[in-house]
Amino acid sequence: MERQGNLSINSDNIFPIIKKWLYSDQDIFIRELISNGCDAITKLKKLAVMGDYEEVEGEEYKIEVYASAKDKTLTFVDNGLGMTEEEVDKYINQIAFSGATDFINKYKDKAGDEQIIGHFGLGFYSAFMVADKVTIETCSYKEGAKPVYWECDGGTNYTMSESDDDIRGTAITLYLNEDCLEYANEYRVKEVIQKYCAFMPYNIYFINEDKEEEEAAKKEAEKKEKDKVIEVDTTQEDELVGDAPKKDEAEEKKEDATEEKKEERKPLNDTNPLWMRNPKDCTDEQYIDFYQHVFLDFKKPLFWIHLNMDYPFNLKGILYFPKINTQYDQLEGTIKLYNNQVFIADNIKEVIPEFLLLLKGVIDCPDLPLNVSRSALQNDGFVKKISDYITKKVADKLTGMYKNNKEDYEKYWDDLSPFIKFGCLKDEKFCDKMTDYMLFKDINGKYITLPEYLEEGKEKYENKVFYISDEVAQSQYINMFKEEGMNAVYLTHNIDNPYITHLEGKNENVKFLRIDADLADNFVGEKLTEEQTKEYTDKLSEAFKKATGNDKLVVKVESMKNENVSSVLTVSEESRRMMEMMRVYNMGGMDPNMFGAGEAETLVLNANNKLVKYILDNPEGEYKDMICNQLYDLAVLANKPLSAEKMTAFVKRSNDLLGLLI
């Protein structure tokens, strides 16, 4: 008997509210309806385990999605436990609408779905985001249960009656509105299923109803044509030889089975993803294949961590450390978050520590406290524990590799270091765990820790740590260091500038200096007297300022051991870091020099060099200005590129100097 009802709410229509607040991404109605089908199957299997339901031998539990562009429909069918009329009334008609009036009054002025957590318990209602009408045909597993038909057009009225379909399970049909007909398209639906349902626990099949109808009609026509031909042939044979033997039954069955196998549908999903398996049962090839398939990255990952935890919360997953080819600020990883094999979102920062977002991987946590739209999280304390656990597992993996397989750790270090340094900046606990395992590649290509560097050079440069940021630009300084048996470390990533500032804060006596920041005492030979220093500095300052036209040029004179080095440019570490920080933050496009934050450069001249001596001895020399400019430009070139104008002048001057030689 048909029964009609009215949804007891005082609003004209509840569904616009659902559309506005409950779901931010229209595609997810497919995820919700398939998830509900999976839940129905899971519940039925649990009942079977408890002895309350006897499973049908050989039955495949599955979800089927039917689409028809012709009929403008999309149907979701599961063979789960189904519903009785009472259950439909309870779960469909009452639960979602029981508190609707209070809900509307309370949330009508709110703008975010985070305020409506818990008010709706069924993703079924997301169907009304795309459909003008929704119908349900369901039959419960319970013995004697009558099948139920339910229909609602998105207004406040519904219709319920007995259905003719008594097959256990539920079929939900969406009659798509004109704006959402894309969801009747095979490729569009498959695209969404691949995104959200690629690893759901039961097979998902897609059926294009229009194509099936066309193929069925085609086969029927072919069969009729074939039957006509057989009938003619049989008649002719009967006339000649009487009754012909019929085709062997086994042969016919074999042909039918072969035909059926050809048409066998393949599921769109993998019901047993790699992260759900025991790590002991997974091979390196499987990890690599999974990585390349899911993240469409043809490169092999460096290594991975398989997370597998049952207590105090359920969490599984795989985190991959990708091969890094770019500077740190161009990196972008992807951590896919799942809930019971249902895709939720990429890179949810509440669950994934920020620094781990540089990685690629999947995390599945059935215990996540999600809201109904699964787009936001509840219970910050619980989520923080999950985040802390993931951080701990990553730190354990890295420190374990250092202790047990240092060769691999060093091999991966250049790729790992930006990620680990970012982690140290963002997470104090992670930083504390990694302190003793941070490596620096030194001037000789050897990997050492900070304490090892400081111990090695305590007599030469006390607590100063010299570093190289550009091997090519700073090659002159590198050679000078090597000649003196001094060491420096490579810090070439953008993350290194804030990282060394962080290290200086944690180690008060340690000071990082770029290799060109200061001329270490180790390069200086016999010290000049105060009188000599003043005399030489005055003379050379005047000569170089006049020749270069730069009144602000700072000149320093030293007596270097290597007389072949004529001039070196040093840049104040403090001012250079300030400049880099201002470039990073742009500072509104203001000129750093307005605040005295320009790079403080000093031209260091070697009193033992012949060219410098020539300038000192020939204050009015014919080629003095030419030599001054050349020495200055050479010092700048060893530090950074010249401007286009200055490079043109440098090339011309170099040619002129070569002309003088001949």
Phi, psi and omega per residue, in radians:
M1 nan 2.346 -3.109
E2 -1.316 2.432 3.109
R3 -2.254 2.292 3.097
Q4 -1.916 2.685 -3.137
G5 -2.602 2.886 3.118
N6 -2.102 2.284 3.128
L7 -1.289 2.087 -2.963
S8 -1.373 1.355 3.053
I9 -2.328 2.693 -3.103
N10 -1.631 0.019 3.103
S11 -1.561 2.638 3.085
D12 -1.097 -0.603 -3.093
N13 -2.775 2.133 -3.140
I14 -1.342 -0.426 -2.942
F15 -1.240 -0.593 3.032
P16 -1.030 -0.550 3.106
I17 -1.210 -0.722 3.078
I18 -1.021 -0.816 -3.098
K19 -1.113 -0.652 -3.048
K20 -1.352 -0.741 -2.975
W21 -1.852 -0.615 -2.931
L22 -1.345 -0.651 -3.052
Y23 -2.308 2.195 -3.103
S24 -1.629 -0.365 -3.097
D25 -2.091 2.015 -3.035
Q26 -1.049 -0.617 -3.083
D27 -0.996 -0.456 -2.945
I28 -1.258 -0.094 3.070
F29 -1.082 -0.557 3.107
I30 -1.153 -0.774 3.086
R31 -1.028 -0.771 -3.064
E32 -1.141 -0.759 -3.085
L33 -1.252 -0.651 3.081
I34 -1.204 -0.693 3.105
S35 -1.051 -0.732 3.110
N36 -1.068 -0.686 3.104
G37 -1.118 -0.732 3.091
C38 -1.088 -0.723 3.122
D39 -1.074 -0.711 -3.130
A40 -1.113 -0.663 3.118
I41 -1.223 -0.762 3.138
T42 -1.036 -0.738 3.129
K43 -1.111 -0.704 3.131
L44 -1.123 -0.704 3.135
K45 -1.156 -0.613 3.091
K46 -1.156 -0.685 3.103
L47 -1.099 -0.643 3.120
A48 -1.143 -0.702 3.127
V49 -1.121 -0.649 -3.123
M50 -1.396 -0.102 3.122
G51 1.540 0.162 -3.126
D52 -1.597 -0.057 3.124
Y53 -2.634 2.379 3.126
E54 -1.751 2.016 -3.074
E55 -1.190 2.602 3.083
V56 -1.429 2.156 -3.078
E57 -1.064 2.267 3.085
G58 1.416 -0.020 -3.120
E59 -1.252 2.356 3.100
E60 -1.660 2.139 3.036
Y61 -1.356 2.292 -3.025
K62 -2.793 2.877 3.012
I63 -2.058 2.314 3.082
E64 -2.071 2.343 3.133
V65 -2.035 2.062 -3.130
Y66 -1.879 2.346 3.102
A67 -2.240 2.455 3.077
S68 -2.409 1.936 3.101
A69 -1.222 -0.562 -3.130
K70 -1.131 -0.786 -3.126
D71 -1.590 -0.109 -3.127
K72 1.046 0.756 -3.109
T73 -2.209 2.723 3.030
L74 -2.409 2.182 -3.036
T75 -2.163 2.391 3.125
F76 -2.030 2.128 -3.081
V77 -2.142 2.267 3.034
D78 -2.217 2.716 3.068
N79 -1.927 0.866 3.090
G80 -1.492 -2.627 -3.002
L81 -1.392 -0.227 3.118
G82 1.187 -3.107 -3.127
M83 -2.371 2.589 2.995
T84 -1.516 3.026 3.105
E85 -1.055 -0.695 -3.135
E86 -1.119 -0.687 -3.134
E87 -1.207 -0.683 3.069
V88 -1.063 -0.766 -3.137
D89 -1.071 -0.704 -3.081
K90 -1.310 -0.864 -2.992
Y91 -1.530 -0.438 -3.122
I92 -1.760 -0.815 -3.027
N93 -1.479 -0.525 -2.985
Q94 -1.819 -0.928 -2.968
I95 -0.968 -0.851 -3.031
A96 -1.220 -0.432 -3.002
F97 -1.974 -0.027 -3.046
S98 -1.064 -0.677 -3.123
G99 -1.907 0.466 -3.002
A100 -1.116 -0.677 -3.119
T101 -1.104 -0.866 3.112
D102 -1.057 -0.687 -3.120
F103 -1.050 -0.841 -3.098
I104 -1.104 -0.781 -3.131
N105 -1.095 -0.674 -3.057
K106 -1.326 -0.624 -2.962
Y107 -1.998 0.090 -3.058
K108 -1.100 -0.416 -3.137
D109 -1.763 0.033 -3.111
K110 -1.483 2.706 3.141
A111 -2.106 0.532 -3.115
G112 -2.754 2.529 -3.077
D113 -1.340 -0.074 -3.127
E114 -1.217 -0.305 -3.112
Q115 -1.471 -0.136 -3.041
I116 -1.951 0.375 3.133
I117 -0.962 2.286 3.011
G118 1.491 -0.141 -3.102
H119 -1.353 -0.437 3.096
F120 -2.170 2.412 -3.073
G121 -1.913 -0.097 -3.054
L122 -2.192 2.192 3.085
G123 -1.215 -0.107 3.132
F124 -0.922 -0.641 -3.034
Y125 -1.242 -0.203 3.054
S126 -1.136 -0.317 3.116
A127 -1.000 -0.574 -3.092
F128 -1.314 -0.031 3.023
M129 -1.209 -0.500 -3.031
V130 -2.141 -0.162 -3.012
A131 -2.021 2.500 3.017
D132 -1.419 -0.524 -3.131
K133 -2.489 2.509 3.098
V134 -2.289 2.363 3.065
T135 -2.134 2.637 3.068
I136 -2.191 2.284 2.944
E137 -2.111 2.112 -3.037
T138 -2.498 2.577 3.085
C139 -2.420 2.203 -3.065
S140 -1.318 2.707 3.059
Y141 -1.207 -0.312 -3.057
K142 -1.147 2.410 -3.095
E143 -1.101 2.288 3.106
G144 1.460 -0.019 -3.121
A145 -1.190 2.397 3.127
K146 -1.577 2.474 3.103
P147 -1.173 2.600 -3.036
V148 -2.148 2.446 3.028
Y149 -2.030 2.306 -3.137
W150 -2.299 2.460 -3.113
E151 -2.493 2.431 3.085
C152 -2.579 2.402 -3.107
D153 -1.737 0.337 3.108
G154 1.504 0.059 3.067
G155 -1.713 -2.595 -3.104
T156 -1.729 0.044 -3.098
N157 -1.957 2.573 3.037
Y158 -2.358 2.843 3.095
T159 -2.250 2.377 3.072
M160 -2.238 2.458 3.080
S161 -2.730 3.073 3.103
E162 -1.395 2.447 -3.107
S163 -1.696 2.831 3.073
D164 -1.550 -0.271 -3.046
D165 -1.568 1.868 -3.079
D166 -1.810 0.414 3.085
I167 -1.463 2.289 -3.089
R168 -1.015 2.386 3.111
G169 2.194 -2.923 -3.066
T170 -2.410 2.385 3.042
A171 -2.129 2.139 3.128
I172 -1.984 2.127 -3.115
T173 -1.954 2.256 3.121
L174 -1.863 2.185 3.038
Y175 -1.667 1.734 -2.933
L176 -1.135 2.478 3.059
N177 -1.375 2.912 -3.000
E178 -1.087 -0.478 -3.119
D179 -1.398 -0.192 -3.022
C180 -2.151 0.470 -3.113
L181 -1.187 -0.230 3.098
E182 -1.029 -0.465 -3.094
Y183 -1.378 0.049 2.983
A184 -1.705 -0.015 -3.139
N185 -1.520 2.259 -3.066
E186 -0.965 -0.826 -3.038
Y187 -1.231 -0.584 3.130
R188 -1.189 -0.757 -3.132
V189 -1.160 -0.761 3.127
K190 -1.078 -0.639 3.120
E191 -1.059 -0.790 -3.132
V192 -1.199 -0.701 3.118
I193 -1.096 -0.723 3.115
Q194 -1.097 -0.589 -3.117
K195 -1.289 -0.841 -2.983
Y196 -1.749 -0.435 -2.941
C197 -2.132 0.281 -3.024
A198 -1.078 -0.359 -3.079
F199 -2.240 0.430 3.132
M200 -1.158 2.706 -2.923
P201 -1.324 -0.153 3.115
Y202 -2.219 2.599 -3.076
N203 -1.024 2.372 3.099
I204 -2.017 2.198 -3.132
Y205 -2.040 2.521 3.074
F206 -1.968 2.381 3.124
I207 -2.239 2.119 3.053
N208 -1.524 1.803 -3.027
E209 -1.101 -0.660 -3.134
D210 -1.112 -0.767 -3.138
K211 -1.161 -0.682 3.125
E212 -1.083 -0.738 3.139
E213 -1.103 -0.772 3.138
E214 -1.070 -0.797 -3.116
E215 -1.167 -0.659 3.115
A216 -1.116 -0.750 3.124
A217 -1.127 -0.696 3.132
K218 -1.108 -0.796 3.141
K219 -1.107 -0.695 -3.141
E220 -1.096 -0.726 3.121
A221 -1.149 -0.726 3.118
E222 -1.120 -0.685 -3.130
K223 -1.130 -0.746 -3.141
K224 -1.097 -0.733 3.141
E225 -1.122 -0.724 -3.137
K226 -1.145 -0.729 -3.135
D227 -1.083 -0.655 3.119
K228 -1.087 -0.785 -3.129
V229 -1.109 -0.781 -3.140
I230 -1.080 -0.705 -3.124
E231 -1.096 -0.737 3.116
V232 -1.125 -0.818 -3.119
D233 -1.070 -0.750 -3.100
T234 -1.117 -0.727 3.134
T235 -1.066 -0.763 -3.141
Q236 -1.111 -0.729 -3.128
E237 -1.148 -0.704 -3.134
D238 -1.067 -0.674 -3.141
E239 -1.116 -0.586 -3.076
L240 -1.506 -0.828 -2.983
V241 -2.218 0.193 -3.115
G242 1.435 -2.659 -3.100
D243 -1.201 2.211 3.080
A244 -1.550 2.576 3.118
P245 -1.146 2.463 3.122
K246 -1.312 2.716 3.121
K247 -1.099 2.411 3.131
D248 -0.941 2.267 -3.102
E249 -1.042 -0.734 3.139
A250 -1.054 -0.662 -3.142
E251 -1.165 -0.714 3.114
E252 -1.093 -0.741 3.126
K253 -1.098 -0.691 3.133
K254 -1.096 -0.725 3.121
E255 -1.125 -0.735 3.126
D256 -1.096 -0.737 -3.124
A257 -1.141 -0.695 3.118
T258 -1.108 -0.754 3.128
E259 -1.100 -0.727 -3.135
E260 -1.124 -0.694 -3.122
K261 -1.114 -0.674 3.127
K262 -1.048 -0.617 -3.053
E263 -1.604 0.019 -3.068
E264 -1.024 2.245 -3.112
R265 -1.368 2.570 3.082
K266 -1.845 2.402 3.112
P267 -1.156 2.669 -3.132
L268 -1.506 -0.122 -3.000
N269 -2.218 2.885 3.038
D270 -1.867 1.939 -3.028
T271 -1.375 -0.202 -3.125
N272 -2.273 1.232 -3.079
P273 -1.112 2.775 -3.023
L274 -0.993 -0.656 -3.054
W275 -1.214 -0.313 3.139
M276 -1.484 -0.146 -3.097
R277 -1.580 2.845 3.057
N278 -1.219 2.275 -3.137
P279 -0.914 -0.542 -3.131
K280 -1.158 -0.403 -3.093
D281 -1.639 0.043 -3.084
C282 -1.842 2.368 3.120
T283 -1.688 2.832 3.094
D284 -1.024 -0.688 -3.134
E285 -1.081 -0.699 3.127
Q286 -1.155 -0.717 3.097
Y287 -1.070 -0.772 -3.110
I288 -1.181 -0.764 3.127
D289 -1.072 -0.750 3.132
F290 -1.064 -0.791 -3.136
Y291 -1.046 -0.843 -3.075
Q292 -1.204 -0.590 3.141
H293 -1.272 -0.816 -3.055
V294 -1.302 -0.663 -3.037
F295 -1.842 0.073 3.087
L296 0.871 0.746 -3.133
D297 -2.014 2.013 -3.068
F298 -1.293 -0.317 3.130
K299 -1.336 2.647 3.080
K300 -1.425 2.456 3.066
P301 -1.214 2.769 3.120
L302 -1.169 -0.907 3.075
F303 -2.897 -3.092 -3.050
W304 -2.619 2.856 3.080
I305 -2.153 2.184 3.098
H306 -1.713 1.951 -3.137
L307 -1.525 2.318 -3.114
N308 -2.647 1.682 -3.026
M309 -2.306 2.392 3.115
D310 -1.975 -0.344 -3.078
Y311 -2.499 2.433 0.086
P312 -1.442 -0.010 3.019
F313 -2.496 2.814 -3.097
N314 -1.548 2.093 -3.130
L315 -2.623 2.266 3.074
K316 -2.351 2.756 3.110
G317 2.915 3.057 3.076
I318 -2.373 2.224 3.061
L319 -1.921 2.201 -3.130
Y320 -1.856 2.426 3.031
F321 -1.711 1.830 -3.045
P322 -1.349 2.800 3.035
K323 -1.244 2.206 -3.066
I324 -1.754 2.184 3.134
N325 -2.034 -0.200 -3.037
T326 -2.015 2.973 3.047
Q327 -1.122 2.708 -3.033
Y328 -0.933 -0.745 -3.017
D329 -1.264 -0.064 3.097
Q330 -1.806 0.018 -3.092
L331 -1.329 2.543 3.053
E332 -2.692 2.019 3.126
G333 -1.734 -3.087 3.110
T334 -2.521 2.036 3.016
I335 -1.924 1.974 -3.117
K336 -1.548 2.199 -3.110
L337 -1.758 2.246 3.129
Y338 -2.102 2.703 3.049
N339 -2.282 1.847 -3.048
N340 0.986 0.797 3.101
Q341 1.219 0.162 3.081
V342 -1.751 2.181 -3.123
F343 -1.186 2.295 -3.140
I344 -1.817 -0.992 -3.102
A345 -3.008 2.933 3.026
D346 -1.641 2.462 2.915
N347 0.937 0.958 3.049
I348 -1.431 1.919 -2.955
K349 -1.188 -0.371 3.114
E350 -1.156 -0.549 -3.091
V351 -1.673 -0.730 -3.074
I352 -1.691 2.091 3.068
P353 -0.939 2.468 -3.000
E354 -0.936 -0.724 -3.072
F355 -1.225 -0.374 3.112
L356 -1.373 -0.171 3.117
L357 -1.207 -0.130 3.034
L358 -1.368 -0.269 -3.115
L359 -1.523 3.090 3.008
K360 -2.145 2.482 -3.139
G361 2.977 -3.100 3.105
V362 -2.271 2.495 3.061
I363 -2.325 2.241 -3.131
D364 -2.096 2.018 -3.128
C365 -2.284 1.739 3.136
P366 -1.109 -0.350 -3.087
D367 -1.517 0.039 -3.115
L368 -1.048 2.258 3.118
P369 -1.438 1.458 -3.105
L370 -1.577 2.709 2.972
N371 -1.446 3.078 -3.000
V372 -1.076 -0.573 -3.141
S373 -1.460 -0.053 3.103
R374 1.057 0.283 -3.113
S375 -1.754 -0.070 3.110
A376 -2.502 2.794 -3.075
L377 -1.938 2.619 3.033
Q378 -1.945 2.972 2.999
N379 1.051 1.280 -3.070
D380 -0.997 -0.650 -3.104
G381 -1.071 -0.760 3.136
F382 -1.157 -0.771 -3.134
V383 -1.107 -0.646 3.117
K384 -1.088 -0.648 3.110
K385 -1.110 -0.690 3.109
I386 -1.108 -0.795 3.139
S387 -1.061 -0.754 3.135
D388 -1.120 -0.667 3.133
Y389 -1.110 -0.768 -3.136
I390 -1.085 -0.756 3.117
T391 -1.047 -0.777 -3.131
K392 -1.071 -0.762 -3.114
K393 -1.118 -0.651 3.116
V394 -1.174 -0.790 3.123
A395 -1.087 -0.725 3.122
D396 -1.080 -0.713 3.139
K397 -1.105 -0.780 -3.099
L398 -1.194 -0.796 -3.139
T399 -1.183 -0.617 3.093
G400 -1.123 -0.667 3.109
M401 -1.144 -0.703 3.128
Y402 -1.069 -0.758 -3.080
K403 -1.285 -0.681 -2.986
N404 -1.801 -0.350 -3.096
N405 -2.593 1.115 -3.020
K406 -1.096 -0.524 -3.132
E407 -1.060 -0.793 3.093
D408 -1.176 -0.691 3.141
Y409 -1.012 -0.788 3.117
E410 -1.175 -0.645 -3.126
K411 -1.112 -0.641 -3.120
Y412 -1.534 -0.166 -2.906
W413 -0.994 -0.775 -3.096
D414 -1.023 -0.602 3.104
D415 -1.401 -0.573 -3.090
L416 -1.404 -0.557 -2.939
S417 -0.984 -0.744 3.136
P418 -1.055 -0.735 -3.133
F419 -1.128 -0.777 -3.101
I420 -1.184 -0.701 3.132
K421 -1.132 -0.695 3.088
F422 -1.082 -0.703 3.093
G423 -1.076 -0.704 3.121
C424 -1.136 -0.601 3.119
L425 -1.259 -0.567 -3.010
K426 -1.659 -0.420 -3.006
D427 -2.369 1.911 -3.059
E428 -1.102 -0.686 3.136
K429 -1.131 -0.745 3.097
F430 -1.093 -0.719 3.137
C431 -1.064 -0.784 -3.141
D432 -1.079 -0.681 -3.138
K433 -1.200 -0.561 -3.016
M434 -1.653 -0.130 -3.029
T435 -0.855 -0.817 -3.066
D436 -1.419 -0.012 -3.049
Y437 -2.114 0.253 3.090
M438 -1.452 2.218 -3.097
L439 -1.865 2.715 3.035
F440 -2.306 2.286 3.078
K441 -1.471 2.164 -3.037
D442 -1.627 -3.104 -3.025
I443 -1.079 -0.373 -3.132
N444 -1.763 0.163 3.125
G445 1.403 0.222 3.140
K446 -1.708 2.538 3.132
Y447 -1.671 2.195 -3.126
I448 -2.358 2.815 3.066
T449 -1.599 2.920 3.136
L450 -1.062 -0.805 3.102
P451 -1.039 -0.639 3.122
E452 -1.142 -0.713 3.118
Y453 -1.114 -0.810 -3.103
L454 -1.134 -0.678 3.127
E455 -1.154 -0.731 -3.123
E456 -1.112 -0.648 -3.040
G457 -1.956 0.383 -3.032
K458 -1.095 -0.505 -3.128
E459 -1.485 -0.496 -3.071
K460 -1.497 -0.746 -3.072
Y461 -2.453 0.456 3.034
E462 0.819 -2.119 -3.088
N463 -1.779 0.390 3.077
K464 -1.513 2.420 3.063
V465 -2.044 1.951 3.125
F466 -1.540 2.418 -3.110
Y467 -2.385 2.753 -3.124
I468 -1.936 2.225 3.111
S469 -1.858 -0.340 -3.139
D470 -2.583 1.839 -3.032
E471 -1.080 -0.643 -3.108
V472 -1.279 -0.918 -3.082
A473 -1.112 -0.534 -3.058
Q474 -1.833 0.399 -3.074
S475 -1.088 -0.632 3.136
Q476 -1.066 -0.749 -3.114
Y477 -1.215 -0.648 3.123
I478 -1.069 -0.761 3.122
N479 -1.108 -0.698 3.113
M480 -1.089 -0.725 3.116
F481 -1.098 -0.792 -3.114
K482 -1.098 -0.705 3.140
E483 -1.089 -0.568 -3.126
E484 -1.611 0.040 -3.134
G485 1.221 0.447 3.127
M486 -1.664 2.752 -3.094
N487 -2.020 2.690 3.047
A488 -2.585 2.822 -3.128
V489 -2.056 2.684 3.128
Y490 -1.528 2.196 3.029
L491 -2.335 1.559 -2.941
T492 -1.917 -0.047 -3.127
H493 -1.646 2.734 3.117
N494 -1.087 -0.481 -3.129
I495 -1.207 -0.336 -3.011
D496 -1.175 -0.553 -3.117
N497 -1.089 -0.924 3.080
P498 -1.188 -0.516 -3.101
Y499 -1.169 -0.747 -3.124
I500 -1.221 -0.531 3.047
T501 -1.118 -0.692 3.083
H502 -1.094 -0.759 3.136
L503 -1.129 -0.693 3.108
E504 -1.097 -0.600 3.106
G505 -1.195 -0.579 -3.132
K506 -1.493 -0.331 3.138
N507 -2.235 1.557 -2.951
E508 -0.977 -0.612 -3.063
N509 -1.492 -0.121 -3.069
V510 -1.613 2.364 3.123
K511 -2.273 2.163 3.101
F512 -1.580 2.298 3.126
L513 -2.294 2.256 3.053
R514 -1.115 2.644 -2.991
I515 -1.010 -0.376 3.137
D516 -1.844 0.263 -3.059
A517 -1.379 -0.490 -3.085
D518 -2.745 2.662 3.082
L519 -1.602 1.845 -3.075
A520 -1.103 2.617 3.128
D521 -0.996 -0.439 -3.107
N522 -1.076 -0.430 -3.112
F523 -1.509 -0.221 -3.051
V524 -1.587 2.365 3.120
G525 -1.561 -2.183 3.132
E526 -1.213 2.201 -3.083
K527 -1.135 2.450 3.009
L528 -1.315 2.628 3.060
T529 -1.278 2.881 3.123
E530 -1.032 -0.719 -3.134
E531 -1.110 -0.778 3.134
Q532 -1.102 -0.785 -3.125
T533 -1.018 -0.788 -3.133
K534 -1.146 -0.778 -3.113
E535 -1.080 -0.884 -3.091
Y536 -1.142 -0.697 -3.116
T537 -1.132 -0.753 3.141
D538 -1.073 -0.844 -3.082
K539 -1.118 -0.825 -3.067
L540 -1.250 -0.622 3.082
S541 -1.045 -0.816 -3.138
E542 -1.089 -0.767 -3.109
A543 -1.137 -0.790 -3.074
F544 -1.292 -0.639 3.109
K545 -1.136 -0.701 -3.138
K546 -1.183 -0.776 -3.086
A547 -1.179 -0.732 -3.079
T548 -1.528 -0.252 -3.107
G549 1.249 0.376 -3.107
N550 -2.013 1.721 -3.113
D551 -1.199 -0.351 -3.090
K552 -1.615 0.044 -3.109
L553 -1.116 2.249 3.106
V554 -1.709 2.157 -3.119
V555 -2.000 2.371 3.093
K556 -2.249 2.436 -3.108
V557 -2.006 2.284 3.105
E558 -2.318 2.741 3.058
S559 -1.784 1.604 -3.045
M560 -1.425 2.658 3.128
K561 -1.124 -0.737 -3.098
N562 -1.569 1.836 -3.077
E563 -1.242 -0.227 3.121
N564 -1.331 -0.291 3.075
V565 -1.492 2.067 -3.078
S566 -1.629 -0.789 -3.044
S567 -2.578 2.526 3.124
V568 -2.401 2.436 3.081
L569 -1.787 2.198 3.061
T570 -1.950 2.570 -3.094
V571 -2.180 2.209 3.142
S572 -0.954 2.217 -3.127
E573 -1.047 -0.756 -3.089
E574 -1.115 -0.848 -3.084
S575 -1.186 -0.625 3.138
R576 -1.160 -0.719 3.117
R577 -1.130 -0.685 3.106
M578 -1.082 -0.742 3.125
M579 -1.081 -0.771 -3.121
E580 -1.127 -0.695 3.113
M581 -1.100 -0.730 -3.126
M582 -1.186 -0.569 3.078
R583 -1.183 -0.733 -3.124
V584 -1.076 -0.790 -3.087
Y585 -1.617 -0.022 3.065
N586 1.178 -0.546 3.089
M587 0.906 0.670 3.079
G588 1.171 0.343 3.119
G589 1.317 0.224 -3.115
M590 -1.308 2.698 3.108
D591 -1.363 2.080 -3.128
P592 -1.029 -0.483 -3.111
N593 -1.137 -0.346 3.115
M594 -1.070 -0.481 -3.085
F595 -1.880 0.228 -3.119
G596 1.249 0.405 -3.075
A597 -1.773 0.255 3.083
G598 -1.154 2.749 -3.127
E599 -1.152 2.046 -3.109
A600 -1.398 1.736 -3.103
E601 -1.702 2.498 3.073
T602 -2.245 2.261 3.082
L603 -1.589 1.995 3.139
V604 -1.716 2.128 -3.119
L605 -1.910 2.449 -3.094
N606 -1.591 1.954 -3.102
A607 -1.130 -0.280 -3.138
N608 -1.571 -0.105 -3.093
N609 -1.453 2.467 -3.063
K610 -1.083 -0.696 -3.109
L611 -1.183 -0.698 3.105
V612 -1.154 -0.715 3.104
K613 -1.083 -0.659 3.132
Y614 -1.045 -0.741 -3.129
I615 -1.166 -0.696 3.120
L616 -1.124 -0.692 -3.051
D617 -1.475 -0.294 -3.080
N618 -2.257 1.196 -3.094
P619 -1.015 -0.417 3.133
E620 -1.999 0.371 -3.086
G621 -1.071 2.603 -3.069
E622 -1.085 -0.633 -3.042
Y623 -1.857 0.249 -3.063
K624 -1.040 -0.867 -3.099
D625 -1.097 -0.698 -3.137
M626 -1.094 -0.755 -3.124
I627 -1.207 -0.701 3.111
C628 -1.024 -0.853 -3.138
N629 -1.107 -0.665 -3.128
Q630 -1.171 -0.737 3.130
L631 -1.141 -0.673 3.122
Y632 -1.148 -0.828 -3.128
D633 -1.119 -0.635 3.098
L634 -1.115 -0.689 3.111
A635 -1.142 -0.716 3.133
V636 -1.163 -0.748 -3.116
L637 -1.065 -0.531 3.110
A638 -1.320 -0.060 -3.072
N639 -2.100 -0.627 -3.102
K640 -2.897 2.870 3.139
P641 -1.193 2.610 3.027
L642 -1.397 2.745 3.039
S643 -1.203 2.851 -3.105
A644 -1.009 -0.744 -3.114
E645 -1.141 -0.773 -3.112
K646 -1.241 -0.579 3.093
M647 -1.146 -0.686 3.096
T648 -1.070 -0.782 3.128
A649 -1.139 -0.665 -3.136
F650 -1.111 -0.773 -3.139
V651 -1.113 -0.766 3.135
K652 -1.103 -0.771 -3.136
R653 -1.118 -0.661 3.106
S654 -1.094 -0.715 3.097
N655 -1.128 -0.693 3.132
D656 -1.115 -0.727 3.136
L657 -1.139 -0.692 3.084
L658 -1.143 -0.595 3.098
G659 -1.105 -0.628 3.133
L660 -1.150 -0.545 -3.124
L661 -1.161 -0.507 -3.096
I662 -1.793 nan nan
